[in-house]
Amino acid sequence: MIASETRLDILEALWRAEESSVRFSTLFDAVDLADSAQFNYHLQQLTDQFVAKTDDGYCLRHAGGQVIRALRAGTFTRRPDIDPFTVDGACTKCGGPLEARYGDEQLAVTCADCGKGHGEYPFPPGGLVDRDHAEIARAFDERVRHLHCLAADGVCPVCSGRMQTTFDRGDECCCLDVGLRVEHHCQQCRYELCSPVGLVLLDEASVVSFYDDHGIDLSDRPYWTLPWCVDDEYATVRDTDPWRVTVTVELADEQLHVTLDENLDVAETDRRACQD
C-alpha cells in the first residue's frame, strides 16, 4: 500500500506540516504531482490506515508517522558502510582494545586482539547521521540500555507487544560470547533479543546506588566496559525450577550480590566486603 513514491510524499508532507490538519488543496500543492485526480486516488488509498480525514482536512495517523520515522531512520533507504572504529574500554577477556563494527543494521563491539564479542544489537542507520565515532558509541550504549529496559519490563521495543522472558544456557548465542543468558521473545511481532544476565541490572536501583556510593555515575559507563554486563562468569545459577540467578558486581573492596527470579525481578540483594 505504501510502495509508491507519491504516497510516501503525501505522508512526508503531512509529517512536515505545522498545522494539525491540512486542507486538500494545501496538501496537493506540497506534493509533486500535476494530476489532482491521481493525487486524490493515492490519498484515498492511505486514508483510514495511515491518514485520517477530519472536518478541517487530513492528518497523519500513528501508523503513517511510523512509516516516516522508519524512512528517516534509514531502515528502508540507507545501507551505510563505515570502517571499524575504536571505543572506550578494554576486553574483559584479554585486556585488548575494543572496536565497533557496523553491518546489516547491527552494531557490534568486539576485541581487536582476541575477537571476543561484547554485544551485538540493532542500531538503525539513522543513528550514524551527523555523529562522530564517540557520539555513535554513546548513542549505541543508550539504545542498548533502552532496548533491554523495555524488554525486561515485558514490552516489545518494536511493536509494544508482550515480551516473554526466559533464562537459557548451553550453546552460545550467535552475537554473544556467553552460555547463560536472558532471551526475550515478542509474542506479537516475533522480535527477539538476548543478553548476558547482568545487562538487565543497568537501571536496577541497588546497583546504581552501589556505584554512587563509590563515586561513580553508572550511566557514564558504557555497558561493554562492565564485566558483569558482558560475561556470564559473574552470574551464578542458584536454581532452575524456578530459575534463580545471582549476579555479582564488584567495586574496590566490596561486592554486591543481586538475585533475580524467573521474571527478572530482584528477589534479594546482599552487599559485603570482598573475601581474600
N, C-alpha and C positions, 0 to 999 in steps of 0.2 A: 504493500500500500504506500510505502514511503520511498520506493525505488524510483524516484522521479526528481530531477533537479528542480522543476517548478514547485513541487510540493515542499521540498526542503527549503526553497527560497521563501515560500509562504510562512513556514514555521519560523524561519530566521527573522523575517520581517516582524512577526508578532512578538518574537522574543526581544527584539531591539526596540519595540515601540514603547514610548514613555507613557502612553495612555493605557488604562486597564482594558479598554475595549477599542477596537479600531474599525472605523467605517469601511464598507466595501470599497468605495472609491479610493480612499487613502491607502488601503492595503494593495489594491490593484496598481496604483502608481508606484508603490515600493518594490514591485516585482517586475523583472524584465520580460514582459510578455505583452504582445500587441493585441491579441485576440481576447476580448473580455469574456466571450462565451467559453473559450477553452480554459481561461483562468477560473471562471466560476465552476466549471466541471471539476477541476483539481481541488478547489476549495471545498466543494461538497463531499468529495471523497475523504477529506481529512476531518470533516465536521462530525462531531459526536465522540469519536475516539481520541483524536489529537487536538481538535479545535472545538471550542464551544461558541454557539451563536447566542448573542444576548440582544436585548432591546436596543442597545447602542452600537452594535456591530459584532465583531468577532474577537475572541481572546484565546490565549494558549491554555490548553488543559495540561494537567500534570504530565501525562504521557508524552505530549508534544514537547514539553520542557525537557523531559528525559532524553528525547531524540537529539535535541540541540546540544544538551550538555555532553552527550556521548560523542557527538561530532567535534565539539570544541575540545574535548579531552583527547581527541585523536584516535579513538577506538576504531573507527572505520576508515580514517583518511590518512593517517601517518604511519610510516614504517621507519622510525628513526634508526640510525646506525651511529653509535657513539663508541669511542675507544674505551677500554677499561681504564678506571682511574682509582687512585689510592684513597682510602678512607681512614679515619682515626681508629686507633686501637691496634692490638696485636692478636695473632692467632691464639686461641685458648688451648691449642694442642702443642704447637712447636714454638710459639712466640714470634713467628714470622710476620711480615707485613700483610695487610688486608687490602683487597681491591674489590671494586664494584664492577659487575659486568651486566650489560643490558641486552635483552633479546626476547622477542615474542611477548612483549608487554610484561615481562618479568624482570625484576632487578635482583641480582644475587650478590651476596657478599662472601668472598672466598679467600683462602690464604694463598698468596702468590708463591709460597715455597712448597707447602705440602698438599695444597689443594683442598683442605678441609672446608666444608661448607658451613657458613654461619647464618644460613637462612636465605630462602628464595621466595619472593612473594610478588603478587600483582602490583604493577605500577603503570598507570596509563601514560601513553606518550606525551599527553599534555603536561605532565609533571616535569618534563625536561625543558619546556619552553622558557626562555628568559631566565634560566637559573645556571649558576656556575656549579662546579662539581661539589663544593661544600654545601651549597643550597639544595642540590639534588639529594645528597646524603641525608640532610636534615629532614627534608620533606618525606623521604622514604621511611625514615625512622618513625616520624609522626604517623604516617599512614599505617605502618605495621601495628603500632600501638592501637590505633583506632579500629582496624580490622579485627584484632583479637579481643578487644574490649567488647565490641558488639557481639561477636560470635560466642564468647564466654557467657554473655548475658542472654543467649538464646535467640538473638536477632540476626538474620542474614544481612551481611553488609551490602549485598547486591539488590535483593528484592524485598527485604524486611520480613521474609517468611520465617517460619520456625526452624531454628537450628538444633540438630540433635548432636550432643557431645558425648564422646566415648574415649576411654583410655585404650591404648593398643601398644603391644610390644612384639618384637620378633624381627622381621625383615625391616631394614632401614627405609625410611620414607625417601622417595626419589629426590627431594630437594633439601633434605636434612640429614646430617650425619648423626642420627640418634636412633636407638631402637625403641625405647619407651617414649611415647608421645601422646598428645591430645589430638583427636581428629574431630572436626566439625563438619556436619553434612546438613545442607538445607533440604527440608522435606518438600519444598515448593519448586525451586529452580535448579536443584541439584548442585549448587555451588559447594565446593569443598575447600577446606583449609586445615592444615595440620601444623603442629608446632611442638617444640620441647615443652614439657610441663611448666617450667619456670616462667615462660613468656606470659602466662596468664596472670602473673602476680605483679606486673609493672604498675598497675594502679591500685594494688591492694594497700589499704591504709597502714597495716602493721609494717609492711616492707618500706613504704615511703617514710614512715616515722623513724624506722631503724636507720635509714640513710641520713635523714635530717639530724638525728642525734649525733651523727659522725661528721656533721658539717657538709653534707653532700646533697645537692638537689638531684634526685633520681631522674627527673625529666631532662636534665642536661647530659645524661649519659646515654649514648646510643645503645640500643639493646644488644648489638653484637659485641660490645665491649664488656658485657656482663656474663661471666661464665655460666651462671645458673640459668641464663636465658637461652643459651645455645647448646649446652651439653646436657646429657641425661645422667651423668655420674653424680650430680647434685640432687637427684630425685631418688628416693628410696620407696619401694613398694611395701606397704605395711600389710595390705590385704587386697584380694581381688574379688571377693564376694561378700559385701560390695567393695568397690575399689576405695582404697585409702592410700594416698601417696604423700610423702613428706619431702618438701624441698628445703635444702639447707642453703642459707645465704650467709656469707662470712665477710666481716669487715674488721680490720685491725685484730683485736684480740677477742672479738665477740662473734657468736653465731646466733642466727635467728632460724628456728625450725618452724615451717608453716605446713600444716597437714590439711590436705584437701580431700573432700569426699567425692563420690562418683559424679556429683553435679557441679564440681569445681568450686563448691562453697568451702570457706575456711572452717574446718572443724575445730582446730586448736592451734595455738602458737606457743612456742617455748623459746625464750631468749636466755642465753647462758654464755659464760666465758668459754673460750676455746680450750680444749683439752690438750695438754702437752703430748 
